[in-house]
Amino acid sequence: MTTAPPLRGVISYPVTPFDPDTGALDLPGLRRLTGDLVAAGSHAVAPLGSAGESVYLTESEWDAVCETTLQTVAGRVPTLVGVAHFSTEGTVRRARVAARNGATAVMVLPLVYWQLTDAELERHFATVAAATDLPMVLYNNPATSGVDLTPDRVVALARRIPQLTMVKESSGDVARFRALRERSDGALSVYNGNNPVALDAFRAGAAGWCTAAPCLVPAWCLDLYDAAVRGEAERAEAVFGPLLPLLEFLVGRGLPRAVKAGLGLLDRDAGPPRPPQLPLPAGETEQLRRLLGRLDASGRAPLR
């Protein structure tokens, strides 16, 4: 018997703003961005993923971003906190911080340097799951983690770890959404983390879409979800077609630098990405301006 998942719909990922002069956290900017995502209608907010540059934060900065984001959301929508760390101890610590600050769920990406065995991965996930009472999202993103957790591996883990009830699948292989649901007998809720396959993922039964795109074009993302869940195929295609070039651009240029460049174009500056990343080059920023301008012409995403 399955229960309703605590997360659904458009799960928005805020970037982490930095002061352009000092490089320090810009917590007032984070509050504004988080508040904007909630006000725009996001179904959930998910700080401290790859878009939030979690791997480039000190532990005290990580804690400040977690606390600030969750306090700003203030329970208005669910929250999913990315707690990945290279060590199990570090991941456990972050999961407990997220729980203390009222997170709805935690998300665990297996960050690895040495390739881990199945036994090591299971111990890692099980130890993190046992550290809090929160449900856990297993995050599969082979492009960033170097680990590909196939549906069979994920389902085997979920059968032994009761708190592992959700999966964020970012491989881009749409067949995995249906496979995860079928092989778990519907016990696992599956979320898409690969922007360019968003529509196909909804068609394949994804419960939600984890994306930083709402930082720039929230109405487009929400329209796509609404059309998809209502089964309005023509409307969904009409929204997704114009949106797809922007989604491909954001993924292709790297989420932090591309989203921050877009926020600058929208007069909502979030500072630069943190080194070693560099800001988006001028030519690509101009390309992004044109992409946002084309969406603006439809009346959904105002470009100021």
Residue pairs with C-beta under 8 A, 6 or more apart in sequence:
2 186
2 187
5 165
5 166
5 189
5 207
6 78
6 104
6 105
6 135
7 43
7 44
7 78
7 80
7 104
7 105
7 137
7 166
7 189
7 191
7 207
7 208
8 43
8 44
8 207
8 208
9 42
9 43
9 44
9 208
9 209
9 225
10 41
10 42
10 43
10 44
10 208
10 209
10 211
10 214
10 218
10 221
10 222
10 225
11 42
11 43
11 44
11 45
11 46
11 80
11 191
11 208
11 209
11 210
11 211
12 37
12 40
12 42
12 44
12 45
12 46
12 211
12 212
12 214
12 215
12 218
12 221
13 45
13 46
13 47
13 49
13 51
13 52
13 210
13 211
13 212
13 215
13 255
14 30
14 33
14 34
14 37
14 45
14 47
14 51
14 52
14 69
14 212
14 215
15 33
15 51
15 52
15 53
15 212
15 215
15 255
15 256
15 259
15 260
15 263
15 270
16 25
16 30
16 47
16 48
16 52
16 53
16 54
16 57
16 65
16 256
16 270
16 274
17 25
17 26
17 29
17 30
17 33
17 269
17 270
17 271
18 24
18 25
18 26
18 270
18 271
18 272
18 273
18 274
19 25
19 26
19 271
20 269
20 271
20 272
23 272
23 274
25 61
25 64
25 65
26 270
26 271
27 64
27 65
27 68
29 269
29 270
29 271
30 65
30 68
30 69
30 72
31 68
31 72
32 268
33 215
33 263
33 268
33 270
34 45
34 47
34 68
34 69
34 72
34 73
35 72
36 218
36 268
37 45
37 214
37 215
37 218
38 45
38 72
38 73
38 76
38 77
40 214
40 218
40 219
40 222
41 218
41 222
42 77
42 214
42 218
42 222
43 77
43 78
43 208
43 225
44 77
44 78
44 79
44 80
44 104
44 208
45 69
45 73
45 77
45 78
45 79
45 80
46 79
46 80
46 81
46 82
46 107
46 210
47 65
47 66
47 69
47 70
47 79
47 81
47 82
48 54
48 57
48 62
48 65
48 66
48 69
48 81
48 82
48 83
49 82
49 107
49 139
49 210
50 82
50 141
50 144
50 255
50 256
51 212
51 255
51 256
51 259
52 65
52 82
52 256
53 256
53 273
53 274
53 277
54 62
54 82
54 84
55 84
55 111
56 274
56 275
56 277
57 65
57 274
59 90
59 93
62 94
62 97
63 97
66 81
66 94
66 97
66 98
66 101
66 103
67 97
67 101
69 79
69 81
70 79
70 81
70 98
70 101
70 102
70 103
71 101
73 79
75 102
78 104
78 105
79 102
79 103
79 104
79 105
80 103
80 104
80 105
80 106
80 107
80 137
80 210
81 94
81 98
81 103
81 105
81 106
81 107
82 106
82 107
82 109
82 139
83 91
83 94
83 95
83 98
83 106
83 107
83 108
83 128
84 91
84 94
84 107
84 108
84 109
84 110
84 111
84 139
85 91
85 93
85 94
85 111
86 111
86 112
86 113
88 123
88 124
88 127
88 128
91 108
91 124
91 128
92 127
92 128
92 131
94 106
95 106
95 108
95 128
95 131
95 132
95 134
96 131
96 132
98 106
98 132
98 134
99 106
99 132
99 133
99 134
103 134
104 134
104 135
105 134
105 135
105 136
105 137
105 166
106 128
106 132
106 134
106 135
106 136
106 137
107 136
107 137
107 138
107 139
107 168
108 124
108 125
108 128
108 136
108 137
108 138
108 139
109 139
109 141
109 144
109 145
110 116
110 121
110 124
110 125
110 145
110 147
110 149
111 145
112 145
112 146
112 147
115 146
115 147
116 124
116 147
118 153
121 147
121 149
121 157
122 157
122 160
122 161
125 136
125 138
125 157
125 161
125 164
126 160
126 161
128 136
129 136
129 161
129 162
129 163
129 164
130 163
133 163
134 163
135 163
135 165
135 166
136 161
136 163
136 164
136 165
136 166
137 166
137 167
137 168
137 191
138 149
138 154
138 157
138 158
138 164
138 166
138 167
138 168
139 145
139 167
139 168
139 170
139 193
140 147
140 148
140 149
140 154
140 167
140 168
140 169
140 170
140 171
141 168
141 170
141 171
141 193
142 148
142 149
142 171
143 170
143 171
148 171
149 157
150 176
151 176
151 179
151 180
151 183
152 183
154 167
154 180
154 188
155 180
155 183
155 184
155 188
157 164
158 164
158 165
158 184
158 187
158 188
165 187
165 188
165 189
166 188
166 189
166 190
166 191
166 207
167 180
167 188
167 189
167 190
167 191
168 191
168 192
168 193
168 210
169 176
169 177
169 180
169 190
169 191
169 192
169 193
169 194
169 206
170 192
170 193
170 194
171 194
172 194
172 196
172 197
174 197
174 200
174 201
174 204
175 204
176 190
177 190
177 192
177 201
177 204
177 205
177 206
178 204
178 205
180 188
180 190
181 188
181 190
181 205
189 207
189 208
190 205
190 206
190 207
191 206
191 207
191 208
191 209
191 210
192 198
192 201
192 202
192 206
192 208
192 209
192 210
193 210
193 211
194 201
194 251
195 211
195 213
195 247
195 248
195 250
195 251
196 244
196 247
196 248
196 251
198 209
198 211
198 224
198 240
198 247
199 224
199 228
199 236
199 237
199 240
201 209
202 209
202 224
202 225
202 228
202 229
202 236
203 228
209 221
209 224
209 225
211 221
212 250
212 255
212 259
213 220
213 221
213 243
213 246
213 247
213 250
214 221
214 222
215 259
215 262
215 263
216 246
216 259
216 262
216 263
216 266
216 292
216 301
217 243
217 246
217 292
217 295
217 300
217 301
218 301
219 300
219 301
220 239
220 242
220 243
220 295
220 300
220 301
221 243
223 235
223 239
223 300
224 236
224 239
224 240
224 243
227 235
227 236
227 239
228 236
242 294
242 295
242 298
243 295
245 291
245 294
246 291
246 292
246 295
249 258
249 287
249 288
249 291
250 258
250 259
250 262
253 280
253 284
253 288
254 273
254 277
256 273
256 274
256 277
257 273
257 277
257 278
257 279
257 280
258 280
258 284
258 288
259 270
260 270
260 271
260 272
260 273
260 279
260 280
261 279
261 280
261 284
261 285
261 288
262 288
262 292
263 269
263 270
264 270
264 285
265 285
265 288
265 289
265 292
265 303
266 292
266 302
266 303
266 304
267 304
272 278
272 279
273 279
280 288
289 303
292 301
292 303
293 303
295 301
295 303
296 302
296 303
